[in-house]
Amino acid sequence: CKFKAHKRCAVRAINNCKWTTLASVGSDIIEDEDGVAMPHQWLEGNLPVSARCAVCDKTCGSVRRLQDWRCLWCKAIVRVSSGY
């Protein structure tokens, strides 16, 4: 997943890497008549400056800091205040 952290920070680092198997998704997996659908897996921040919210179409990621969210699977971007 290319997750990187300083050795001294690794103990406190949150492991929110992209799921690699259906078993690692847990109970959030959705199965319907069309097959299996992956739930969103949200990762905070590191958005491009021109990013726009998929819910309200307002600008996201306008400041270089961890803010707002993007889905690791479908790349959807949402603002924190959108209530997604």
DSSP file (Angstrom, degrees, kcal/mol; ACC not computed):
  #  RESIDUE AA STRUCTURE BP1 BP2  ACC     N-H-->O    O-->H-N    N-H-->O    O-->H-N    TCO  KAPPA ALPHA  PHI   PSI    X-CA   Y-CA   Z-CA
    1    1 A C              0   0    0      0, 0.0     3,-0.1     0, 0.0    17,-0.1   0.000 360.0 360.0 360.0  -7.1    0.0    0.0    0.0
    2    2 A K        +     0   0    0      1,-0.2     2,-0.3    15,-0.0     0, 0.0   0.751 360.0 169.6  65.5  25.9    3.1    2.2    0.1
    3    3 A F        -     0   0    0      1,-0.0     2,-0.4     2,-0.0    -1,-0.2  -0.529  12.7-167.8 -67.9 130.1    2.2    3.4    3.6
    4    4 A K        +     0   0    0     -2,-0.3     2,-0.3    -3,-0.1    -1,-0.0  -0.963  16.5 155.9-127.8 142.1    5.1    5.4    5.1
    5    5 A A        -     0   0    0     -2,-0.4     5,-0.1     8,-0.0     2,-0.0  -0.980  45.6 -97.1-156.1 152.2    5.9    6.6    8.6
    6    6 A H    >>  -     0   0    0     -2,-0.3     4,-1.7     1,-0.1     3,-0.7  -0.384  40.9-114.8 -63.5 151.6    8.9    7.6   10.6
    7    7 A K  T 34 S+     0   0    0      1,-0.3     4,-0.5     2,-0.2     3,-0.2   0.896 118.8  49.3 -56.8 -40.6   10.1    4.7   12.9
    8    8 A R  T 34 S+     0   0    0      1,-0.2    -1,-0.3     2,-0.1     4,-0.2   0.732 115.2  44.5 -72.8 -20.2    9.2    6.7   16.0
    9    9 A C  T X> S+     0   0    0     -3,-0.7     3,-1.1     1,-0.1     4,-1.0   0.635  89.3  86.0 -95.2 -16.8    5.7    7.5   14.5
   10   10 A A  T 3< S+     0   0    0     -4,-1.7     3,-0.3     1,-0.3    -1,-0.1   0.800  83.1  59.5 -59.0 -31.6    4.9    4.0   13.3
   11   11 A V  T 34 S+     0   0    0     -4,-0.5    -1,-0.3     1,-0.2    -2,-0.1   0.857 113.1  37.9 -65.7 -34.0    3.5    2.9   16.6
   12   12 A R  T <4 S+     0   0    0     -3,-1.1    -1,-0.2    -4,-0.2    -2,-0.2   0.522  90.6 117.2 -94.3  -6.5    0.9    5.7   16.5
   13   13 A A     <  -     0   0    0     -4,-1.0     2,-0.5    -3,-0.3    -8,-0.0  -0.371  66.3-125.2 -68.7 137.4    0.1    5.5   12.8
   14   14 A I        -     0   0    0     -2,-0.1     2,-1.3     1,-0.1    -1,-0.1  -0.702  15.3-138.7 -82.5 128.3   -3.4    4.6   11.9
   15   15 A N        +     0   0    0     -2,-0.5    -1,-0.1     1,-0.1    -2,-0.0  -0.704  46.8 144.4 -89.6  90.2   -3.5    1.6    9.6
   16   16 A N        +     0   0    0     -2,-1.3    -1,-0.1    25,-0.0     3,-0.1  -0.181  22.9 154.1-118.7  40.1   -6.2    2.6    7.1
   17   17 A C        -     0   0    0      1,-0.1     2,-0.1    26,-0.0     3,-0.1  -0.167  55.9 -81.0 -64.4 161.2   -4.6    1.0    4.0
   18   18 A K        -     0   0    0      1,-0.1    -1,-0.1   -17,-0.1    -2,-0.0  -0.403  52.6-104.9 -65.0 136.6   -6.8   -0.1    1.1
   19   19 A W        -     0   0    0      1,-0.1    -1,-0.1    -3,-0.1     3,-0.1  -0.329  31.8-171.2 -61.3 144.0   -8.5   -3.5    1.6
   20   20 A T        +     0   0    0      1,-0.2     2,-0.3    -3,-0.1    -1,-0.1   0.601  65.2  32.0-113.6 -17.4   -6.8   -6.2   -0.4
   21   21 A T  S >> S-     0   0    0      1,-0.1     3,-0.6     0, 0.0     4,-0.6  -0.953  76.5-118.1-137.3 157.8   -9.3   -9.1    0.1
   22   22 A L  H >> S+     0   0    0     -2,-0.3     3,-1.0     1,-0.2     4,-0.8   0.840 114.6  61.0 -61.9 -32.2  -13.0   -9.5    0.6
   23   23 A A  H 34 S+     0   0    0      1,-0.2     3,-0.5     2,-0.2    -1,-0.2   0.837  98.8  56.2 -64.4 -32.2  -12.3  -11.0    4.0
   24   24 A S  H <4 S+     0   0    0     -3,-0.6    -1,-0.2     1,-0.2    -2,-0.2   0.651  94.9  67.6 -76.4 -13.3  -10.5   -7.8    5.2
   25   25 A V  H X< S-     0   0    0     -3,-1.0     3,-0.8    -4,-0.6    -1,-0.2   0.850  86.1-169.3 -72.9 -34.3  -13.7   -5.7    4.4
   26   26 A G  G ><  -     0   0    0     -4,-0.8     3,-0.9    -3,-0.5    -1,-0.2  -0.547  54.4 -18.9  82.1-145.2  -15.6   -7.4    7.2
   27   27 A S  G 3  S+     0   0    0      1,-0.2    -1,-0.2    -2,-0.2    -2,-0.0   0.477 119.1  80.9 -81.5  -2.2  -19.3   -7.0    7.6
   28   28 A D  G <   +     0   0    0     -3,-0.8    -1,-0.2     2,-0.1    -2,-0.1   0.569  63.6 115.6 -80.4  -8.1  -19.5   -3.8    5.5
   29   29 A I    <   -     0   0    0     -3,-0.9     2,-0.5    -7,-0.1     9,-0.2  -0.339  57.3-145.0 -66.0 142.5  -19.5   -5.8    2.2
   30   30 A I  E     -A   37   0A   0      7,-1.8     7,-3.2    -2,-0.0     2,-0.5  -0.937  15.0-173.4-114.8 125.5  -22.7   -5.4    0.2
   31   31 A E  E     +A   36   0A   0     -2,-0.5     2,-0.2     5,-0.2     5,-0.2  -0.974  15.4 154.3-119.0 129.2  -24.1   -8.3   -1.9
   32   32 A D  E >   -A   35   0A   0      3,-2.8     3,-1.5    -2,-0.5    -2,-0.0  -0.707  61.5 -75.6-135.7-169.7  -27.0   -8.0   -4.2
   33   33 A E  T 3  S+     0   0    0      1,-0.3     3,-0.1    -2,-0.2    -2,-0.0   0.740 128.2  55.0 -66.5 -20.9  -28.4   -9.6   -7.3
   34   34 A D  T 3  S-     0   0    0      1,-0.3     2,-0.4     3,-0.0    -1,-0.3   0.546 118.4-104.8 -87.1  -7.6  -25.7   -7.9   -9.5
   35   35 A G  E <   -A   32   0A   0     -3,-1.5    -3,-2.8     2,-0.0     2,-0.4  -0.938  64.3 -12.5 124.8-147.2  -22.8   -9.3   -7.3
   36   36 A V  E     -A   31   0A   0     -2,-0.4     2,-0.4    -5,-0.2    -5,-0.2  -0.804  51.1-165.4-101.5 133.3  -20.6   -7.8   -4.7
   37   37 A A  E     -A   30   0A   0     -7,-3.2    -7,-1.8    -2,-0.4    -2,-0.0  -0.973  17.6-132.8-118.0 131.5  -20.3   -4.0   -4.2
   38   38 A M        -     0   0    0     -2,-0.4    -9,-0.1    -9,-0.2     3,-0.1  -0.626  20.2-128.3 -80.6 136.0  -17.4   -2.5   -2.2
   39   39 A P        -     0   0    0      0, 0.0    34,-0.1     0, 0.0     2,-0.1  -0.389  39.9 -84.7 -72.8 161.9  -18.4    0.1    0.5
   40   40 A H        -     0   0    0     -2,-0.1     2,-0.5    33,-0.1    31,-0.1  -0.411  35.8-156.7 -63.7 143.3  -16.6    3.4    0.4
   41   41 A Q        -     0   0    0     -3,-0.1    31,-2.7    -2,-0.1     2,-0.2  -0.913  17.8-149.9-123.2 101.8  -13.2    3.4    2.3
   42   42 A W  E     -B   71   0B   0     -2,-0.5     2,-0.4    29,-0.2    29,-0.2  -0.520  14.4-171.3 -82.5 135.3  -12.5    7.0    3.2
   43   43 A L  E     -B   70   0B   0     27,-2.5    27,-2.0    -2,-0.2     2,-0.3  -0.990  25.6-121.3-122.9 132.2   -9.0    8.4    3.5
   44   44 A E  E     -B   69   0B   0     -2,-0.4    25,-0.2    25,-0.2    24,-0.1  -0.536  57.4 -32.3 -79.5 134.4   -8.5   11.8    5.0
   45   45 A G  S    S+     0   0    0     23,-2.6    21,-0.2    22,-0.5    25,-0.1   0.044  70.0 113.5  72.5-165.2   -6.8   14.6    3.0
   46   46 A N        +     0   0    0     19,-0.5    20,-0.1     1,-0.2    -1,-0.1   0.885  53.2 159.1  56.1  44.9   -4.1   14.9    0.5
   47   47 A L        -     0   0    0     18,-0.3    -1,-0.2    20,-0.2    18,-0.1  -0.627  48.3 -98.7 -93.5 153.3   -6.6   16.1   -2.2
   48   48 A P    >   -     0   0    0      0, 0.0     3,-1.9     0, 0.0    12,-0.2  -0.397  34.8-116.3 -64.9 150.9   -5.7   18.0   -5.3
   49   49 A V  T 3  S+     0   0    0      1,-0.3    11,-0.1    13,-0.1    -2,-0.0   0.811 114.8  52.8 -60.6 -30.4   -6.2   21.8   -4.9
   50   50 A S  T 3  S+     0   0    0      9,-0.1    -1,-0.3     2,-0.0    11,-0.1   0.283  81.1 135.2 -89.2  11.3   -8.9   21.7   -7.7
   51   51 A A    <   -     0   0    0     -3,-1.9     9,-2.9     9,-0.4     2,-0.4  -0.265  38.3-157.4 -65.0 146.1  -11.0   18.9   -6.0
   52   52 A R  B     -D   59   0C   0      7,-0.3    25,-0.3     9,-0.0     7,-0.2  -0.967  23.1-105.5-126.9 143.8  -14.7   19.3   -5.8
   53   53 A C     >  -     0   0    0      5,-3.0     4,-1.4    -2,-0.4    25,-0.3  -0.433  17.2-145.3 -68.1 133.6  -17.2   17.6   -3.4
   54   54 A A  T  4 S+     0   0    0     23,-3.5    24,-0.1    -2,-0.2    -1,-0.1   0.669  97.9  44.1 -72.3 -17.0  -19.3   14.8   -5.0
   55   55 A V  T  4 S+     0   0    0     22,-0.3    -1,-0.1     3,-0.1    23,-0.1   0.906 133.0  10.3 -92.9 -52.1  -22.2   15.8   -2.8
   56   56 A C  T  4 S-     0   0    0      2,-0.1    -2,-0.2    23,-0.0     3,-0.1   0.477  88.3-128.3-112.2  -4.5  -22.4   19.6   -2.9
   57   57 A D     <  +     0   0    0     -4,-1.4     2,-0.1     1,-0.2    -3,-0.1   0.613  60.8 139.6  65.2  15.8  -19.9   20.4   -5.7
   58   58 A K        -     0   0    0      1,-0.1    -5,-3.0    -6,-0.1    -1,-0.2  -0.494  63.4 -83.8 -83.2 161.2  -18.1   22.9   -3.5
   59   59 A T  B     -D   52   0C   0     -7,-0.2     2,-0.3    -2,-0.1    -7,-0.3  -0.384  47.8-169.9 -66.8 138.6  -14.3   23.1   -3.5
   60   60 A C        +     0   0    0     -9,-2.9    -9,-0.4   -12,-0.2    19,-0.1  -0.830  61.0  26.1-120.8 162.0  -12.4   20.7   -1.4
   61   61 A G        +     0   0    0     -2,-0.3    -1,-0.1     1,-0.1   -10,-0.1   0.777  67.1 146.0  62.0  29.1   -8.7   20.4   -0.4
   62   62 A S        +     0   0    0     -3,-0.2     2,-0.4   -12,-0.1    -1,-0.1   0.633  61.1  56.3 -76.2 -11.9   -8.1   24.2   -0.8
   63   63 A V  S    S-     0   0    0      2,-0.2     2,-2.0     4,-0.0     4,-0.1  -0.951  92.5-116.3-119.3 140.0   -5.6   24.2    2.0
   64   64 A R  S    S+     0   0    0     -2,-0.4     2,-0.3   -18,-0.1    -2,-0.1  -0.522  82.1  86.6 -78.1  82.1   -2.5   22.0    2.1
   65   65 A R  S    S-     0   0    0     -2,-2.0     2,-0.9   -18,-0.1   -19,-0.5  -0.946  94.6 -68.7-161.2 171.2   -3.4   20.0    5.2
   66   66 A L  S    S+     0   0    0     -2,-0.3     2,-0.3   -21,-0.2   -21,-0.1  -0.615  76.1 135.6 -73.1 109.6   -5.4   16.9    6.1
   67   67 A Q        +     0   0    0     -2,-0.9   -22,-0.5    -4,-0.1   -20,-0.2  -0.985  45.4   7.5-152.2 154.5   -8.9   17.9    5.4
   68   68 A D  S    S-     0   0    0     -2,-0.3   -23,-2.6   -24,-0.1     2,-0.3   0.104  77.4 -96.5  59.0-178.4  -12.0   16.4    3.7
   69   69 A W  E     -BC  44  78B   0      9,-2.7     9,-2.6   -25,-0.2     2,-0.3  -0.941  23.7-166.2-139.9 151.9  -12.1   12.8    2.4
   70   70 A R  E     -BC  43  77B   0    -27,-2.0   -27,-2.5    -2,-0.3     2,-0.4  -0.992  28.7-117.8-136.3 146.6  -11.7   10.6   -0.7
   71   71 A C  E  >  -B   42   0B   0      5,-2.5     4,-1.4    -2,-0.3   -29,-0.2  -0.686  12.8-146.9 -83.8 130.9  -12.7    7.0   -1.3
   72   72 A L  T  4 S+     0   0    0    -31,-2.7    -1,-0.1    -2,-0.4   -30,-0.1   0.726  95.8  41.7 -67.7 -21.0   -9.8    4.7   -2.0
   73   73 A W  T  4 S+     0   0    0    -32,-0.2    -1,-0.1   -34,-0.1   -33,-0.1   0.924 129.4  18.2 -93.1 -54.6  -11.9    2.6   -4.4
   74   74 A C  T  4 S-     0   0    0      2,-0.1    -2,-0.1   -33,-0.1    -1,-0.0   0.498  92.1-127.9-101.9  -3.9  -14.0    5.0   -6.5
   75   75 A K     <  +     0   0    0     -4,-1.4    -3,-0.1     1,-0.2     2,-0.0   0.579  50.2 159.6  68.9  11.0  -12.0    8.2   -5.9
   76   76 A A        -     0   0    0     -6,-0.1    -5,-2.5     1,-0.0     2,-0.4  -0.373  27.8-149.3 -62.0 144.9  -15.1   10.1   -4.8
   77   77 A I  E     +C   70   0B   0    -25,-0.3   -23,-3.5    -7,-0.2     2,-0.3  -0.965  17.2 179.1-120.8 134.1  -14.2   13.2   -2.8
   78   78 A V  E     -C   69   0B   0     -9,-2.6    -9,-2.7    -2,-0.4     2,-0.2  -0.983  26.3-121.8-135.3 148.2  -16.4   14.7   -0.1
   79   79 A R    >   -     0   0    0     -2,-0.3     3,-1.3   -11,-0.2     5,-0.5  -0.523  27.9-119.0 -80.0 154.2  -16.2   17.7    2.2
   80   80 A V  G >  S+     0   0    0      1,-0.3     3,-0.9    -2,-0.2    -1,-0.1   0.885 113.9  51.2 -59.6 -40.2  -16.3   17.1    6.0
   81   81 A S  G 3  S+     0   0    0      1,-0.2    -1,-0.3     2,-0.1    -2,-0.0   0.409  86.8  84.8 -82.6   3.7  -19.4   19.2    6.3
   82   82 A S  G <  S-     0   0    0     -3,-1.3    -1,-0.2     1,-0.0    -2,-0.1   0.677  91.5-133.0 -78.0 -16.6  -21.3   17.4    3.5
   83   83 A G    <         0   0    0     -3,-0.9    -2,-0.1    -4,-0.3    -3,-0.1   0.754 360.0 360.0  73.5  24.2  -22.5   14.7    5.9
   84   84 A Y              0   0    0     -5,-0.5    -1,-0.1    -4,-0.1    -4,-0.1   0.481 360.0 360.0 -72.2 360.0  -21.6   11.8    3.6
